[in-house]
Amino acid sequence: MQNQTIIQYFHWYYNEEQNLWTKVAANAAHLKEIGVTSVWLPPAYKASTGGYSVGYDVYDLFDLGEFDQKGSVNTKYGSRDEYINAINTLHQQGISVLADVVFNHKAGGDELEKIPVRTVNEEDRNEFTSDVFEIEAWTKFTFPGRQGKYSEFIWDHQCFSGVDWAEDLKQTAIYSIQNHAGESFEQVPSTEFGNYDYLMFNDIDYRNTSVVEELKYWGEWLVETANIDGFRMDAVKHINPQFINDWIDHLNQKFNKKFFIVAENWDIVSTEAMSEYIDLTQGRAQIFDSLLHHNFYLASQDGNSFDMRTIFDNTLIQLNPELAVTFVDNHDSQPLQALESYVEFWFRPIAYAIILLRIQGIPCLFFPDLYGGIYDDKNSEGEDVHIELAILPLLENMCKIRSDLAYGAQRDYFDHGNCVGWVREGDNEYENSGLAVILSTREEGFKEMEIGEKFAGKTFIDALGHREQEIVVGENGWAEFHCNPGSVSIWILKTD
């Protein structure tokens, strides 16, 4: 079976002239060529800031760039027809498509409602800091531009558990909507701030059975409309896990298939939260390994003082590799974002070698590493900032190596603080497969590694071109492999 490789086909600052749906359709054949098997597309529905939005300020899940709402017909990424064409084009190349599902909140309500609320302590959301009082809030969603097409469901304050803006008071706070006899927020996986159900905007309340049924119906509608193959679930630690389980089970049963699900359960502290979420969802979803990303970030910052023998310590790939989706960076870790932890450029090839060329985990590429990115923004002090994200020229080659050659049993040589390596023995199903990887975060590295007796007398070359030498495997299947300082080399069979 071919190795799976996902690409996150967007980033926070996408600003190219060609809209994203057109770009991904135009590049579908190339993605297939380099070994990409799944494309994660950004939120495709209308957001509160219309054609300017990256998509996470969700307004109307049923508007895929079809209706004149929030100042535009198209979303930032294009029209409904372009979205569906992009998916069809990817499917023609045998590439599956993951839709980004944002179920934690809605934004950009159409009408004000007078609602009963209590304020809560922002540091401990279980603690009320006021008696019940009324505010006016944008909690009614009527979607006038869509006029009931696809769904006639109207969202009102009974669909939400909290808001952060009182229109009449012109004040920001965390307001717990009093829909449930004095109860506050739902119990969710994250206990940060006492209870981290509330994140932003209008927080969706899954104690409302009508909301649950509407979102199940929307899932059906999206699959039938766009032929989606799987889903990336946003911000799951803020959402009632029972709803997530029910929603996944409902779609699997409805369509008699097992959708690929990957959940964003962001954590950089310990595997405890990851383990708890796996238990709560009983393995229904893959999970992004944010802990491994954080180790990459620390290693890139610490340089040769980081002990590479510990790169997998306290990670999901160590805890439960079958459920891990690994990544180097994503839109949330980009410069200027709240979770900024962008891996330094010198370390990126090393990090990608680790996620692409090992057995454990399903790797997810990041759009700027394949296409680059240039954007202007402001930092937290309001100063203008110009940022350029450089293309990683080795990435396509690494992806093709993963697709063609990274098969067979794995042997690890994580026995030095700065220089580590591993081998893959190859698989008869994939011609010329098998490889050896060695990396160093300090001086030039070398390591004796066993790649297997079937390669005895065979010549290996550095597929990345960093080392000009050729290495001949000994009769016992061992060879000494080399890499440059602060670099990685991938040794593959010479076939010419």
C-alpha positions in Angstrom: 0.0 0.0 0.0 1.3 3.4 -1.0 2.4 5.6 1.9 -0.1 8.3 2.8 0.9 12.0 2.6 -1.4 14.9 3.4 -0.8 18.5 2.4 -2.4 21.5 4.2 -3.2 23.4 1.0 -3.4 27.0 2.4 -1.9 29.2 5.0 -3.1 32.2 7.1 -1.8 34.8 4.7 -2.6 33.3 1.2 -2.7 36.3 -1.1 -1.8 35.1 -4.6 -3.7 36.5 -7.6 -5.0 33.1 -8.5 -7.7 32.0 -6.1 -7.0 28.9 -4.1 -9.6 26.6 -5.7 -8.2 27.4 -9.1 -4.6 26.9 -8.0 -5.2 23.5 -6.4 -7.0 22.3 -9.5 -4.2 23.4 -11.7 -1.6 21.7 -9.4 -3.5 18.4 -8.9 -1.4 16.4 -11.3 1.8 17.7 -9.8 0.6 16.8 -6.3 0.0 13.3 -7.5 3.4 13.2 -9.1 5.2 14.0 -5.9 3.2 11.5 -3.9 0.5 13.5 -2.1 -2.5 11.3 -1.4 -4.8 13.7 0.5 -5.4 17.5 0.3 -6.7 19.3 3.4 -8.6 22.4 2.1 -9.4 25.4 4.2 -13.0 26.2 5.5 -15.0 26.5 2.3 -18.0 28.3 3.6 -18.9 32.0 4.1 -17.4 33.7 7.1 -18.3 36.9 8.9 -15.8 38.9 7.0 -16.8 37.5 3.6 -14.3 37.4 0.8 -11.4 38.5 3.1 -11.7 35.7 5.7 -9.4 32.7 6.1 -12.6 31.0 7.1 -12.5 30.3 10.8 -15.0 33.0 11.8 -17.8 30.8 10.5 -21.0 32.5 9.4 -23.0 30.2 7.0 -21.9 26.5 6.6 -24.3 26.2 3.6 -22.8 29.1 1.6 -19.8 27.7 -0.3 -19.4 30.9 -2.3 -22.8 31.0 -3.9 -24.8 33.7 -2.1 -24.3 37.5 -1.7 -23.7 37.5 2.0 -21.2 39.4 4.2 -20.1 41.7 1.4 -19.3 39.0 -1.2 -20.5 36.1 -3.2 -17.2 34.2 -3.4 -15.3 33.3 -0.3 -11.6 34.2 -0.1 -10.8 31.1 -2.0 -13.3 31.3 -4.9 -16.8 30.2 -5.8 -18.8 27.1 -5.1 -18.4 25.9 -8.6 -14.6 26.4 -8.4 -14.5 24.5 -5.1 -16.4 21.5 -6.5 -14.3 21.6 -9.7 -11.1 21.5 -7.6 -12.4 18.5 -5.6 -13.3 16.7 -8.8 -9.9 17.4 -10.4 -8.1 16.1 -7.3 -10.3 13.0 -7.4 -9.3 12.5 -11.1 -5.7 12.2 -9.9 -6.7 9.7 -7.2 -6.2 12.3 -4.4 -8.7 12.4 -1.5 -10.0 15.7 -0.1 -10.4 16.7 3.6 -12.8 19.4 4.4 -12.0 21.8 7.3 -14.9 21.6 9.8 -15.3 24.4 12.3 -18.0 23.4 14.8 -16.9 25.3 17.9 -18.5 28.7 17.1 -20.3 31.0 14.7 -19.7 34.7 14.0 -21.4 37.6 12.2 -25.0 37.2 13.4 -27.7 38.9 11.5 -30.0 40.2 14.2 -29.7 41.3 17.9 -31.5 39.4 20.7 -32.0 40.4 24.3 -30.6 37.5 26.2 -30.1 36.6 29.9 -26.4 36.2 30.8 -23.9 36.1 33.7 -20.3 37.1 33.4 -17.6 34.6 34.3 -14.1 34.9 35.6 -12.0 34.7 32.4 -9.3 32.8 34.4 -11.8 30.4 35.8 -14.9 30.1 33.6 -16.6 27.9 36.3 -16.9 31.0 38.5 -19.8 33.5 37.9 -18.9 37.1 38.6 -22.4 38.6 38.3 -26.0 37.9 38.8 -28.2 37.4 35.8 -28.8 40.4 33.6 -29.8 41.1 30.0 -27.6 42.2 27.1 -28.2 42.6 23.4 -26.1 40.3 21.4 -25.7 39.2 17.7 -27.0 35.7 18.3 -29.7 35.3 15.6 -28.6 33.9 12.2 -31.2 34.1 9.5 -29.0 34.0 6.4 -31.1 36.5 4.4 -28.9 36.1 1.3 -29.6 32.3 1.1 -33.3 32.6 1.9 -33.7 29.1 3.2 -32.1 27.3 0.4 -30.5 24.0 1.5 -31.7 24.6 5.1 -34.4 26.7 6.8 -32.8 26.3 10.2 -32.5 29.6 12.2 -29.9 29.9 14.8 -30.8 31.9 17.9 -29.4 32.4 21.4 -30.7 29.0 22.5 -28.1 27.5 20.1 -25.2 29.1 22.0 -23.7 28.9 25.5 -21.7 32.1 25.4 -20.7 35.3 23.6 -18.0 37.9 24.1 -19.7 41.1 23.0 -22.6 43.1 24.4 -23.8 45.4 21.6 -25.9 47.6 23.9 -23.1 48.0 26.4 -20.3 48.1 23.8 -18.3 45.9 26.2 -16.2 42.8 25.8 -16.4 40.0 28.4 -17.2 36.3 28.5 -20.9 36.2 28.9 -22.5 32.8 29.8 -25.9 32.6 28.3 -28.4 31.4 30.8 -30.3 28.8 28.8 -30.0 25.9 31.2 -31.4 26.8 34.7 -28.2 28.5 35.9 -25.8 26.1 34.2 -22.8 27.6 32.5 -20.7 25.9 29.9 -20.6 22.3 28.7 -18.0 19.9 30.0 -15.3 19.7 27.3 -11.9 17.9 27.1 -9.9 21.0 28.1 -9.9 22.2 31.7 -7.7 25.2 31.0 -9.3 28.2 32.6 -11.4 25.8 34.7 -13.5 25.0 31.6 -12.3 25.9 28.1 -15.7 25.4 26.3 -15.7 29.1 25.5 -13.1 30.1 22.9 -14.5 32.9 20.8 -17.5 34.5 19.0 -20.9 32.7 19.6 -20.0 29.4 21.3 -22.2 26.5 20.0 -24.2 24.6 22.6 -24.5 20.9 22.0 -27.0 20.4 24.7 -29.5 21.7 22.1 -30.6 18.6 20.2 -31.8 20.8 17.3 -28.3 22.0 16.8 -26.9 18.5 16.8 -29.4 17.3 14.2 -28.7 20.4 12.0 -25.0 19.7 12.0 -25.5 16.1 11.2 -27.7 17.1 8.3 -25.1 19.6 7.2 -22.4 16.8 7.2 -24.6 14.7 4.9 -25.3 17.7 2.7 -21.6 18.5 2.3 -20.6 15.0 1.4 -23.4 14.7 -1.1 -22.7 18.2 -2.6 -18.9 18.1 -2.7 -18.0 14.4 -2.5 -15.8 14.9 0.5 -13.6 12.0 1.6 -12.8 13.1 5.2 -12.6 15.9 7.6 -10.2 18.0 9.7 -12.0 18.9 12.9 -11.0 22.3 14.3 -10.5 23.1 18.0 -11.9 19.8 19.3 -10.7 20.4 22.9 -13.4 23.1 23.2 -16.2 20.8 21.9 -18.3 18.2 23.7 -16.7 14.9 22.6 -20.0 13.1 22.7 -21.2 15.3 19.8 -18.0 14.6 17.9 -18.4 10.8 18.3 -22.1 11.0 17.3 -21.4 13.1 14.3 -18.6 10.8 13.0 -20.7 7.7 13.6 -23.7 9.2 11.9 -21.8 10.0 8.7 -20.0 6.6 8.7 -23.4 4.8 9.0 -25.2 7.1 6.6 -22.7 6.5 3.8 -21.6 3.0 4.8 -17.9 4.0 4.9 -15.2 5.1 7.3 -14.3 8.7 6.7 -10.8 9.8 7.4 -10.9 12.2 10.4 -8.1 14.2 11.9 -8.7 16.3 14.9 -6.9 19.4 16.1 -6.4 18.9 19.8 -3.6 21.5 20.3 -1.3 20.8 23.2 2.4 21.4 23.8 2.7 20.4 27.4 2.2 16.6 27.8 0.7 13.5 26.2 -1.9 13.4 29.0 -4.5 15.4 27.1 -3.9 13.5 23.9 -4.3 10.2 25.8 -7.5 11.4 27.4 -9.0 12.5 24.0 -8.1 9.2 22.4 -10.0 7.5 25.3 -13.0 9.9 25.0 -13.3 9.4 21.2 -12.2 5.7 21.3 -9.8 6.2 18.4 -12.4 7.5 15.9 -10.0 10.3 14.8 -6.4 10.7 14.0 -4.8 13.6 16.0 -2.3 16.2 14.9 0.9 15.7 16.9 1.4 19.3 18.1 3.8 17.9 20.7 6.2 16.7 18.1 5.9 20.0 16.3 6.9 21.8 19.5 9.9 19.5 19.9 10.9 20.5 16.3 10.5 24.2 17.3 12.7 23.8 20.4 15.3 21.8 18.5 15.5 24.5 15.8 15.9 27.2 18.5 18.4 25.3 20.6 20.6 24.2 17.8 23.4 21.8 18.7 22.5 21.9 22.4 19.2 20.0 21.8 19.6 16.3 22.4 18.2 14.6 19.2 17.9 11.3 21.1 14.8 12.9 22.8 13.1 14.3 19.7 10.2 11.8 20.2 9.9 12.2 23.9 6.5 13.3 25.2 4.9 13.1 21.7 1.8 11.4 20.2 4.1 9.6 17.8 5.6 7.9 20.9 2.3 7.4 22.7 0.1 6.2 19.8 1.8 6.3 16.4 -1.2 4.7 14.6 -3.3 7.8 15.4 -0.6 10.5 14.8 -0.7 13.0 12.0 2.7 14.7 12.1 3.6 18.2 10.8 6.4 20.7 10.9 4.2 23.8 11.0 0.7 24.9 10.2 -1.3 28.1 9.9 -1.6 28.6 13.7 2.1 28.3 14.3 3.0 30.8 11.6 4.7 34.1 12.4 2.4 36.6 14.2 -0.2 34.0 15.1 -1.3 33.4 18.7 0.4 30.0 18.7 3.5 31.2 16.9 6.2 28.6 17.0 7.7 28.6 13.5 10.5 26.0 13.0 13.7 27.7 11.9 14.6 27.2 8.3 17.8 25.4 8.8 16.0 22.6 10.8 13.0 22.2 8.4 14.7 19.6 6.1 15.6 17.6 9.2 12.1 17.8 10.5 10.6 16.8 7.2 12.9 13.9 6.9 11.7 12.7 10.3 8.0 12.9 9.4 8.3 11.7 5.8 10.7 8.8 5.9 9.8 6.9 9.0 7.1 4.2 9.5 5.3 6.0 12.3 2.6 8.6 11.6 1.0 10.2 8.6 2.9 13.3 7.6 1.2 16.6 6.6 3.1 19.1 4.5 2.5 22.8 4.8 1.6 25.0 1.8 4.4 27.6 2.1 7.1 24.9 2.2 6.0 23.9 -1.3 5.0 27.2 -2.8 6.5 29.9 -0.5 4.6 32.9 0.8 5.1 36.7 1.1 2.9 38.9 3.2 2.8 42.1 5.2 1.1 42.4 8.6 1.5 44.1 11.9 3.1 42.7 15.1 1.6 43.0 18.5 3.0 46.5 18.9 1.3 47.6 15.8 4.5 47.9 13.8 4.5 46.9 10.1 6.2 43.6 9.4 7.2 42.1 6.1 7.6 38.3 6.1 8.8 35.9 3.5 8.4 32.2 3.8 10.9 30.5 1.6 10.2 27.4 -0.5 11.9 24.3 0.8 13.5 23.1 -2.4 14.2 19.6 -1.1 10.6 18.9 -0.1 9.3 17.6 -3.5 12.2 15.2 -3.7 11.6 14.0 -0.1 7.9 13.4 -0.9 8.8 11.4 -4.0 11.3 9.3 -2.0 8.6 8.7 0.6 6.1 7.6 -2.1 8.6 5.4 -4.0 11.2 4.1 -1.6 10.3 4.6 2.1 9.1 1.0 2.8 10.1 -2.0 4.8 11.2 -2.6 8.3 12.9 0.3 10.2 16.0 0.2 12.4 16.8 3.2 14.5 20.2 4.6 15.5 19.3 7.3 17.9 22.5 6.9 19.9 24.1 10.4 19.8 22.9 13.8 21.0 23.6 15.5 17.7 23.8 12.8 15.1 21.0 10.2 14.6 19.8 8.0 11.8 17.6 5.1 10.7 17.3 2.7 7.8 14.3 1.2 5.9 15.0 -2.2 4.5 12.7 -1.9 1.5 9.8 -3.9 0.2 9.6 -6.2 -2.8 6.4 -4.5 -3.9 8.3 -1.3 -4.5 11.3 -1.6 -6.9 14.6 -0.3 -5.5 12.9 0.6 -2.2 14.9 1.0 1.0 17.0 3.9 2.3 19.2 5.2 5.0 18.7 8.6 6.6 21.4 10.3 8.7 21.2 13.8 10.2 23.4 16.0 12.3 22.7 19.2 14.2 26.4 19.9 14.8 29.5 18.9 12.8 29.7 16.5 9.9 28.0 13.2 11.0 28.7 9.6 10.2 27.2 6.4 11.5 27.5 2.6 10.9 24.0 1.3 10.2 22.6 -2.0 9.0 20.4 -1.7 5.9 20.3 -5.4 5.1 22.2 -8.2 3.5 20.1 -8.0 0.3 22.0 -4.8 -0.4 25.4 -6.3 0.0 27.8 -4.9 -2.6 25.2 -2.4 -3.8 26.1 1.3 -4.2 24.1 4.1 -2.4 24.0 7.8 -3.3 22.7 10.8 -1.4 19.4 11.6 -3.0 19.5 15.2 -1.8 22.9 15.8 -3.5 24.6 17.1 -0.3 27.3 14.4 -0.4 29.1 13.6 -3.7 30.6 10.3 -2.4 29.2 6.9 -3.2 28.8 4.3 -0.4 29.1 0.5 -1.0 27.2 -1.8 1.4 29.4 -4.5 3.0 28.7 -8.2 2.7 27.1 -8.2 6.1 24.6 -5.5 5.0 26.3 -2.7 7.0 27.7 0.6 5.8 29.0 3.8 7.1 26.7 6.7 6.1 27.6 10.4 6.2 25.9 13.8 6.3 27.1 17.4 6.3 27.1 19.7 9.4 23.6 20.9 10.4 22.1 18.8 7.6 20.4 15.6 6.5 21.3 13.1 3.8 19.0 10.4 2.4 21.0 7.5 0.9 19.2 5.5 -1.8 20.2 2.7 -4.2 22.1 3.9 -7.3 20.2 2.5 -10.2 22.1 4.0 -13.2 
